[in-house]
């Protein structure tokens, strides 16, 4: 319902958001590798072997022994970097591109990487807990990026964000409205989407982790909710 394009928020503590750009590049490279170096059947096998499958994670099902796969616990991280399509990839990477650099700036490189992975793990775990018998692999960085969204909202709620609503309506509104509406949409979808084709609970798990971890990981001199910050774009 909302795709961010630009926020114009300058970085204050670091010159280059190395981790954000590395994560974007890694996800793109892995998607290209899946598309060009595997057949359709092989791609499905890779996603099954390295995505988080709740029933496998909880020991209720097993993958074929000959399948190349990560240990079930490790798929909580490997699944973050895999995407099923370029549309899936681009949607996630736009959010990371617009908001990730400022969150990395607020935390520092290493803490941001830890934050990103923990939010992704929390999202995958909540998804698995809410769908314990599912044998469908959860893939994508949505849970981790949801944590980034929660953090950005806590840090810069009044920054005005350029984006597209419903794919074509241009908006330039404060982050608190754009991202607040996005979060509400995730919550309603998790509660009322009976098909469950999207990992809505992973998004909510990432949001919760992001909100909980942000006060612990940001620089001490940086206030929450934009308090005392003048001249925000």
Number of C-alpha atoms within 10 A of each C-alpha: 11 19 23 23 18 16 19 14 16 12 15 9 13 15 10 13 19 13 19 25 15 11 19 20 13 14 21 19 14 13 19 14 12 21 15 10 10 14 11 12 8 13 18 14 17 18 23 23 22 25 28 32 30 26 21 21 21 15 11 12 14 13 16 9 7 6 12 12 18 18 13 22 14 15 25 26 24 23 25 27 24 25 24 16 13 13 10 15 20 15 14 22 23 17 20 25 18 21 25 27 27 27 28 27 21 26 23 20 19 11 17 24 16 12 25 28 22 21 34 33 28 25 34 35 23 21 25 25 16 13 17 18 17 17 18 16 21 29 27 27 33 30 36 31 28 31 32 31 27 25 30 27 25 20 22 23 22 19 21 21 25 20 20 17 14 10 10 11 10 15 17 16 16 19 22 19 15 24 21 16 14 16 18 11 14 20 16 11 16 18 12 9 13 8 6 13 9 12 23 23 26 32 29 26 23 34 28 19 26 29 20 15 17 23 17 12 15 21 15 10 7 15 16 18 16 16 12 9 12 7 6 12 12
